[in-house]
């Protein structure tokens, strides 16, 4: 396992980011408002992530794992951004 830094670059809002290690994930969010940075253990096995962001409409955000951009965009007209992906 390697320890990496999960970071959310956002000006304001509320968020939850979960890294899913296995089918029996512990259910704990790695990033939970107001924290914008956390250390995560990354294995060689495929891992997933999902995020939920609520902020003012059009608020830009960038979710990164060290220097790798995992997700980038802005909240929609309803002020919500949701997504998931693979690490």
ZIHU-V644315 format. One record per residue. N is the residue number from 1. PSI is psi in radians with two decimals (none if undefined). Layout:
{{N | PSI} {N | PSI}}
This chain:
{{1 | 2.60} {2 | 2.40} {3 | 2.21} {4 | 2.90} {5 | 2.12} {6 | 2.18} {7 | 2.47} {8 | 2.11} {9 | 1.87} {10 | 2.56} {11 | -0.69} {12 | 2.76} {13 | -2.86} {14 | 2.55} {15 | 2.79} {16 | 2.27} {17 | 2.22} {18 | 2.28} {19 | 2.19} {20 | 1.96} {21 | -0.70} {22 | 3.10} {23 | -0.56} {24 | 0.92} {25 | 2.59} {26 | -0.14} {27 | 0.00} {28 | 2.42} {29 | 2.32} {30 | -0.64} {31 | 2.13} {32 | 2.25} {33 | 2.30} {34 | 0.06} {35 | 2.33} {36 | -0.01} {37 | 2.46} {38 | 2.64} {39 | 2.35} {40 | 2.59} {41 | 2.17} {42 | 2.25} {43 | 3.08} {44 | -0.27} {45 | 2.69} {46 | 2.39} {47 | 2.69} {48 | 3.01} {49 | 2.69} {50 | 2.68} {51 | 2.64} {52 | 2.17} {53 | 2.34} {54 | 2.15} {55 | -3.11} {56 | 2.58} {57 | 2.34} {58 | 0.15} {59 | 2.12} {60 | 2.62} {61 | 2.77} {62 | 2.17} {63 | 2.18} {64 | 2.61} {65 | 1.86} {66 | -2.05} {67 | 0.12} {68 | 2.19} {69 | 2.07} {70 | -0.66} {71 | 2.54} {72 | 2.47} {73 | -2.63} {74 | 2.76} {75 | 2.62} {76 | -3.01} {77 | -0.46} {78 | 0.00} {79 | 0.30} {80 | 2.46} {81 | 2.24} {82 | 2.58} {83 | 3.04} {84 | 2.83} {85 | -2.98} {86 | 2.42} {87 | none}}
